[in-house]
Amino acid sequence: MNSTVIHQPTEGSFAEGLEQDLIAAVREIQPLLRKNAPIGEARRSMTDEVLQTLERLGLWSLITPRRWGGKGLSSAAFSRINREVAKGDPAVAWVVQIINGCTWIASLTSDRLQEEFFSHGIPRFCSSFAVAGTAKPVPDGFIVNGNWPYNSGCRQSSWGQYLVNVQRDDGSLSPGNFVYIPMTEVTIKDTWYTVGMQGTSSDSAAVEDLFVPAYRLVAADKTFGYREPGKKHVGAPSDCWQVFPLIRAAGLGQLVGAVEAALELALDGAQRKPVPNTTYTKQMNSPVIQRNLGEAAAKIEAAALLVDSLCGGQDQAALSGRTFTPLERARQKAGCALTIDLLSAALEKIMFVGGSSAFAQANEMQRFWRDFNMAARHAIYLPDFGYEVYGAMRLGINQTAVPPNLV
């Protein structure tokens, strides 16, 4: 189970010196994010004010390589910055994570595609791979049909990256391919009605009998990161990240931030609110409340340290130009599962301290609770399967629960 050296990065290290300034800038806009959050939730998409503010701060290209004008940050730095976004609005942080991740993936494509995408600035990308469309080969390209749900950030994006099965001449399907389609050619269906993360514009995207040029298909046998002979647009450390480990670990920062925000609300309330049906006129005077908030805070801090470690490990691997071994991928997946469990347990303690009033629609705490619980159940995180995969690997069993490229 040795790791594989891909290529030593030629652009040196990840960008340094930007993280603290960006964190400070995001903290300044947290009140704006919180003010707009109920509006974005009602619209099921972030407000124009928020979109323009994120654009002004340059938060859409945090991990895009510097060769295309991106900030070229490490995944650890990106995770910590988006953690602060989530303290204002977890739904906005989710879209920031999705668009940054998808835009980074686009930077792994062929020279021709990268030049089309990035030569005139950095566009925003969204993606959906829950359901595959079909791509039928025709001269110079494909006729694509598809209806892709869970397309977070689709209303803020200019390109979509969509999973398709290529239909062979004999009618059989070749799975695992992706096509890039301008969002101007996509029909967005108003389908995103959920309890949490409503502000993410995770609607469905559909096309019917759309011609897509052949070069805009990323084939399963030469998938993202494939380096054709003489490839020019390559060499950043981020070119050595692996797609699922990167998205899985870096995305955890926003979940840490959401629970941290709920804790801050509970700590503030504990200094003012009584404990009903007890003699405590302030929650803070109750040893039970002290203990429960202390446990929640400790679990959140442990989760934050774990996320830093998970992201730091993949950043170091990228800097040395190597891929994770299968065991390392499984360990990382289990570490992400443990993070979800720690945060879930902490948030439950917090909500019990908050009591029934924490679920009033006028109380911000319930929004953080709903958004976290929706995001934590994304298929990439489901803790039980993370533990199953890692346990099987530790037992020397060739696990088959999750396809190797999705671990």
C-alpha positions as CSV (number, residue, x, y, z in Angstrom):
1,M,0.0,0.0,0.0
2,N,2.8,2.4,-0.9
3,S,1.9,6.0,-1.9
4,T,2.5,7.1,-5.4
5,V,4.6,10.2,-6.3
6,I,2.7,12.1,-9.0
7,H,5.0,15.0,-9.8
8,Q,6.9,17.3,-7.5
9,P,5.1,20.7,-7.6
10,T,7.1,23.4,-9.4
11,E,5.3,26.4,-8.0
12,G,6.8,26.0,-4.5
13,S,4.5,26.1,-1.5
14,F,0.9,27.2,-0.9
15,A,0.4,31.0,-0.6
16,E,1.2,32.4,2.8
17,G,0.5,35.6,4.5
18,L,-3.1,35.9,3.4
19,E,-5.0,33.8,5.9
20,Q,-5.1,36.1,8.9
21,D,-6.2,39.2,6.8
22,L,-8.9,37.2,5.2
23,I,-10.1,35.8,8.5
24,A,-10.2,39.4,9.9
25,A,-12.2,40.6,6.8
26,V,-14.7,37.8,7.1
27,R,-15.2,38.5,10.8
28,E,-16.1,42.1,9.9
29,I,-18.9,40.9,7.5
30,Q,-20.4,38.3,9.9
31,P,-23.1,40.8,11.0
32,L,-24.0,41.4,7.4
33,L,-24.2,37.6,6.8
34,R,-26.4,37.1,9.8
35,K,-28.7,40.0,8.8
36,N,-29.1,38.5,5.3
37,A,-29.4,34.9,6.4
38,P,-33.2,34.9,6.9
39,I,-33.7,36.6,3.6
40,G,-31.4,34.2,1.8
41,E,-33.2,31.3,3.4
42,A,-36.6,32.6,2.3
43,R,-35.3,33.0,-1.3
44,R,-33.4,29.7,-1.0
45,S,-30.4,31.6,-2.4
46,M,-28.0,34.1,-1.1
47,T,-28.8,37.8,-1.5
48,D,-27.1,40.0,-4.0
49,E,-25.5,42.0,-1.2
50,V,-23.9,38.9,0.1
51,L,-22.8,37.8,-3.3
52,Q,-21.2,41.1,-4.0
53,T,-19.5,41.2,-0.6
54,L,-17.9,37.8,-1.1
55,E,-16.8,38.9,-4.6
56,R,-15.2,42.0,-3.1
57,L,-13.2,39.9,-0.6
58,G,-12.1,37.4,-3.3
59,L,-13.6,34.4,-1.5
60,W,-14.5,32.5,-4.6
61,S,-11.0,31.7,-5.6
62,L,-9.2,30.8,-2.4
63,I,-7.8,27.5,-3.6
64,T,-7.6,28.3,-7.3
65,P,-3.9,28.1,-8.3
66,R,-2.0,31.3,-8.6
67,R,-1.2,30.5,-12.3
68,W,-4.8,31.6,-13.0
69,G,-4.9,34.5,-10.6
70,G,-6.3,32.5,-7.6
71,K,-5.1,32.9,-4.1
72,G,-3.5,29.4,-4.0
73,L,-4.2,28.8,-0.3
74,S,-3.7,25.5,1.5
75,S,-6.8,23.4,2.3
76,A,-6.1,24.1,6.0
77,A,-6.2,27.9,5.5
78,F,-9.3,27.6,3.3
79,S,-11.0,25.5,6.0
80,R,-10.3,28.0,8.7
81,I,-11.4,31.0,6.6
82,N,-14.7,29.3,5.7
83,R,-15.2,28.4,9.3
84,E,-15.6,32.1,10.0
85,V,-18.0,32.5,7.1
86,A,-20.2,29.8,8.7
87,K,-20.4,31.7,11.9
88,G,-22.4,34.3,9.9
89,D,-24.4,31.9,7.7
90,P,-23.6,28.2,7.2
91,A,-25.6,28.2,4.0
92,V,-23.3,30.8,2.5
93,A,-20.3,28.9,3.8
94,W,-21.6,25.8,2.0
95,V,-21.8,27.6,-1.3
96,V,-18.3,29.1,-0.7
97,Q,-17.0,25.6,-0.2
98,I,-18.8,24.2,-3.2
99,I,-17.7,26.9,-5.6
100,N,-14.1,26.9,-4.4
101,G,-13.9,23.2,-4.6
102,C,-15.5,22.9,-8.1
103,T,-13.4,25.8,-9.4
104,W,-10.2,24.0,-8.1
105,I,-11.4,20.8,-9.8
106,A,-11.7,22.8,-13.1
107,S,-8.1,23.8,-12.7
108,L,-7.1,20.1,-13.0
109,T,-8.5,19.7,-16.5
110,S,-6.7,19.8,-19.9
111,D,-4.8,22.8,-21.1
112,R,-7.5,23.6,-23.6
113,L,-10.2,23.6,-21.0
114,Q,-8.2,25.6,-18.5
115,E,-7.5,28.2,-21.1
116,E,-11.2,28.4,-22.0
117,F,-12.2,28.7,-18.4
118,F,-9.6,31.0,-16.9
119,S,-8.0,33.1,-19.6
120,H,-10.4,36.0,-19.0
121,G,-10.7,35.8,-15.2
122,I,-11.9,33.3,-12.7
123,P,-15.4,32.0,-13.3
124,R,-17.5,30.3,-10.7
125,F,-18.2,26.5,-11.0
126,C,-20.9,24.3,-9.5
127,S,-21.3,20.5,-9.8
128,S,-23.7,17.6,-9.3
129,F,-22.8,14.0,-9.3
130,A,-25.7,12.4,-7.4
131,V,-27.4,11.2,-10.6
132,A,-25.8,10.6,-14.0
133,G,-27.0,12.1,-17.2
134,T,-26.3,10.5,-20.6
135,A,-23.9,11.5,-23.3
136,K,-24.4,10.1,-26.8
137,P,-21.3,10.4,-29.1
138,V,-21.8,12.4,-32.3
139,P,-19.3,13.9,-34.7
140,D,-17.0,16.3,-32.7
141,G,-18.8,15.8,-29.4
142,F,-21.8,14.5,-27.5
143,I,-25.6,15.0,-27.3
144,V,-26.2,15.3,-23.5
145,N,-29.4,14.8,-21.6
146,G,-29.6,15.1,-17.8
147,N,-31.4,16.3,-14.7
148,W,-29.0,16.8,-11.9
149,P,-30.3,17.5,-8.4
150,Y,-28.4,19.0,-5.4
151,N,-26.7,21.5,-7.5
152,S,-25.5,23.9,-4.7
153,G,-24.5,27.3,-5.9
154,C,-26.0,26.9,-9.3
155,R,-27.6,30.4,-9.2
156,Q,-24.2,31.9,-8.5
157,S,-22.2,29.9,-11.1
158,S,-21.2,30.4,-14.7
159,W,-20.2,26.8,-15.4
160,G,-21.6,23.4,-14.4
161,Q,-19.7,20.2,-14.0
162,Y,-22.0,17.2,-14.4
163,L,-21.8,13.5,-14.2
164,V,-22.7,11.5,-17.3
165,N,-22.7,8.0,-18.6
166,V,-21.3,7.8,-22.2
167,Q,-23.7,5.7,-24.3
168,R,-21.7,3.2,-26.4
169,D,-22.8,2.0,-29.9
170,D,-24.1,-1.3,-28.5
171,G,-26.3,0.6,-26.0
172,S,-24.2,-0.1,-22.9
173,L,-23.0,2.7,-20.7
174,S,-19.6,3.9,-19.7
175,P,-19.9,5.5,-16.3
176,G,-17.9,8.1,-14.4
177,N,-17.4,10.9,-16.9
178,F,-18.1,14.6,-16.5
179,V,-19.1,17.3,-18.9
180,Y,-18.7,21.0,-18.6
181,I,-21.7,23.1,-19.6
182,P,-22.1,26.9,-19.4
183,M,-24.9,27.7,-17.0
184,T,-26.5,29.9,-19.7
185,E,-27.3,26.6,-21.5
186,V,-28.8,24.9,-18.4
187,T,-32.4,25.1,-17.1
188,I,-32.5,25.5,-13.4
189,K,-35.5,23.9,-11.8
190,D,-36.9,25.3,-8.6
191,T,-36.7,22.1,-6.5
192,W,-34.8,23.0,-3.3
193,Y,-37.3,22.9,-0.5
194,T,-35.7,21.6,2.7
195,V,-35.6,22.0,6.4
196,G,-31.9,23.1,6.5
197,M,-29.4,24.7,4.2
198,Q,-32.2,26.4,2.2
199,G,-30.0,29.3,1.3
200,T,-27.7,27.2,-0.8
201,S,-29.7,27.3,-4.1
202,S,-29.2,23.6,-4.4
203,D,-31.7,23.3,-7.1
204,S,-31.8,20.9,-10.0
205,A,-30.1,21.6,-13.4
206,A,-31.4,20.1,-16.6
207,V,-30.4,20.0,-20.3
208,E,-32.2,18.2,-23.1
209,D,-30.5,17.1,-26.4
210,L,-27.6,19.6,-25.8
211,F,-24.5,19.4,-28.0
212,V,-21.3,19.5,-25.9
213,P,-18.0,19.6,-27.7
214,A,-15.8,16.5,-27.2
215,Y,-13.0,18.5,-25.4
216,R,-15.4,19.5,-22.7
217,L,-15.9,15.9,-21.5
218,V,-13.5,14.6,-18.8
219,A,-13.4,10.9,-19.4
220,A,-13.3,8.3,-16.6
221,D,-10.1,6.8,-17.9
222,K,-8.3,10.1,-17.9
223,T,-10.1,11.9,-15.1
224,F,-9.3,15.1,-13.2
225,G,-5.5,15.5,-12.7
226,Y,-4.6,13.5,-15.8
227,R,-1.5,15.0,-17.3
228,E,-1.3,14.7,-21.0
229,P,2.2,14.7,-22.6
230,G,3.5,18.3,-22.6
231,K,0.8,19.7,-20.3
232,K,1.6,23.3,-19.6
233,H,-0.9,24.4,-17.0
234,V,0.3,22.3,-14.0
235,G,2.7,22.6,-11.2
236,A,0.8,24.1,-8.2
237,P,0.7,22.0,-5.0
238,S,-3.1,22.0,-5.4
239,D,-2.6,19.9,-8.6
240,C,-1.5,17.1,-6.3
241,W,-4.6,17.0,-4.0
242,Q,-7.0,14.1,-4.5
243,V,-10.6,15.1,-5.2
244,F,-12.7,13.3,-2.5
245,P,-10.2,13.6,0.4
246,L,-9.8,17.3,-0.4
247,I,-13.5,18.2,-0.6
248,R,-14.4,16.0,2.4
249,A,-11.8,17.4,4.8
250,A,-11.7,21.1,3.7
251,G,-15.5,21.2,3.9
252,L,-15.5,20.4,7.6
253,G,-14.4,23.9,8.5
254,Q,-17.9,25.2,7.8
255,L,-19.5,22.6,10.1
256,V,-17.1,23.6,12.9
257,G,-18.0,27.2,12.4
258,A,-21.7,26.5,12.5
259,V,-21.5,24.7,15.9
260,E,-19.1,27.4,17.3
261,A,-21.7,30.0,16.5
262,A,-24.4,28.0,18.3
263,L,-22.1,27.7,21.3
264,E,-21.5,31.5,21.4
265,L,-25.2,32.1,21.4
266,A,-25.7,29.6,24.3
267,L,-22.8,31.1,26.3
268,D,-24.4,34.6,25.9
269,G,-27.9,33.2,26.8
270,A,-26.5,31.5,29.9
271,Q,-25.5,34.9,31.4
272,R,-29.1,36.2,31.0
273,K,-31.6,33.3,31.0
274,P,-32.9,31.4,34.0
275,V,-33.3,27.7,34.3
276,P,-37.0,27.0,34.2
277,N,-38.5,25.1,37.1
278,T,-35.4,25.5,39.2
279,T,-34.0,28.1,41.6
280,Y,-31.4,29.3,39.2
281,T,-32.1,32.8,38.0
282,K,-29.2,32.6,35.6
283,Q,-28.1,29.4,33.7
284,M,-24.4,30.3,34.3
285,N,-24.9,29.6,38.0
286,S,-25.9,26.0,37.4
287,P,-23.1,23.4,37.6
288,V,-25.1,21.2,35.2
289,I,-25.1,24.0,32.6
290,Q,-21.4,24.8,33.3
291,R,-20.6,21.1,32.8
292,N,-22.6,20.7,29.6
293,L,-21.2,23.8,27.9
294,G,-17.7,22.8,29.0
295,E,-18.2,19.4,27.3
296,A,-19.6,21.0,24.2
297,A,-16.7,23.5,24.0
298,A,-14.1,20.7,24.5
299,K,-15.7,18.6,21.7
300,I,-15.8,21.5,19.3
301,E,-12.2,22.4,20.0
302,A,-11.2,18.7,19.5
303,A,-13.1,18.7,16.2
304,A,-11.3,21.9,15.0
305,L,-7.9,20.4,15.9
306,L,-8.8,17.2,14.0
307,V,-9.9,19.2,10.9
308,D,-6.6,21.1,11.0
309,S,-4.7,17.8,11.2
310,L,-6.7,16.2,8.4
311,C,-6.2,19.2,6.0
312,G,-2.6,19.6,7.1
313,G,-1.9,15.9,6.2
314,Q,-3.2,16.3,2.7
315,D,-1.4,19.6,2.2
316,Q,1.9,18.0,3.2
317,A,1.2,15.1,0.8
318,A,0.5,17.5,-2.0
319,L,3.7,19.5,-1.3
320,S,5.7,16.3,-1.6
321,G,3.8,15.4,-4.8
322,R,2.5,12.1,-3.5
323,T,-1.0,10.5,-3.3
324,F,-2.5,9.0,-0.2
325,T,-2.2,5.2,0.2
326,P,-5.6,3.4,0.3
327,L,-5.1,3.1,4.1
328,E,-4.4,6.8,4.4
329,R,-7.6,7.6,2.5
330,A,-9.6,5.3,4.8
331,R,-8.0,6.9,7.9
332,Q,-8.9,10.3,6.6
333,K,-12.5,9.3,5.9
334,A,-12.8,7.9,9.4
335,G,-11.3,11.1,10.8
336,C,-13.9,13.1,9.0
337,A,-16.6,10.7,10.4
338,L,-15.2,11.3,14.0
339,T,-15.4,15.1,13.4
340,I,-19.1,14.8,12.5
341,D,-19.8,12.7,15.6
342,L,-18.0,15.2,17.9
343,L,-19.8,18.2,16.5
344,S,-23.2,16.5,16.5
345,A,-22.8,15.5,20.2
346,A,-21.6,19.1,21.0
347,L,-24.6,20.7,19.2
348,E,-27.1,18.4,21.0
349,K,-25.7,19.6,24.4
350,I,-26.0,23.2,23.2
351,M,-29.6,22.8,22.1
352,F,-30.6,21.3,25.4
353,V,-29.0,24.2,27.2
354,G,-30.9,26.5,24.8
355,G,-34.2,24.8,25.6
356,S,-37.4,25.0,23.7
357,S,-36.9,28.8,23.0
358,A,-33.8,27.9,21.0
359,F,-36.2,26.5,18.3
360,A,-38.2,29.6,17.9
361,Q,-37.9,30.9,14.4
362,A,-36.8,34.3,15.8
363,N,-33.8,32.6,17.5
364,E,-30.7,32.3,15.4
365,M,-29.7,29.1,17.2
366,Q,-32.3,27.0,15.4
367,R,-30.9,28.1,12.0
368,F,-27.4,26.9,12.9
369,W,-28.9,23.6,14.2
370,R,-31.0,23.0,11.1
371,D,-28.2,23.9,8.7
372,F,-25.6,21.8,10.5
373,N,-27.9,18.8,10.7
374,M,-28.6,19.0,7.0
375,A,-25.0,19.4,6.0
376,A,-23.7,16.7,8.3
377,R,-25.9,14.2,6.5
378,H,-24.3,14.8,3.1
379,A,-23.3,11.5,1.5
380,I,-19.7,12.4,1.6
381,Y,-19.7,12.4,5.4
382,L,-22.1,9.7,6.7
383,P,-20.0,8.5,9.8
384,D,-21.0,4.8,9.9
385,F,-19.6,4.2,6.4
386,G,-16.4,6.1,7.2
387,Y,-15.8,3.8,10.2
388,E,-16.8,0.7,8.2
389,V,-14.2,1.5,5.5
390,Y,-11.5,2.2,8.0
391,G,-12.3,-0.8,10.1
392,A,-12.2,-3.1,7.1
393,M,-8.8,-1.8,6.1
394,R,-7.4,-2.2,9.6
395,L,-8.7,-5.8,9.5
396,G,-7.0,-6.4,6.2
397,I,-10.3,-6.8,4.4
398,N,-10.7,-5.5,0.9
399,Q,-13.7,-3.3,1.6
400,T,-16.3,-3.0,-1.1
401,A,-18.8,-0.6,0.6
402,V,-17.4,2.5,-1.1
403,P,-15.7,2.6,-4.5
404,P,-12.0,3.3,-4.0
405,N,-12.0,6.6,-5.8
406,L,-14.8,7.8,-3.5
407,V,-12.9,6.9,-0.3
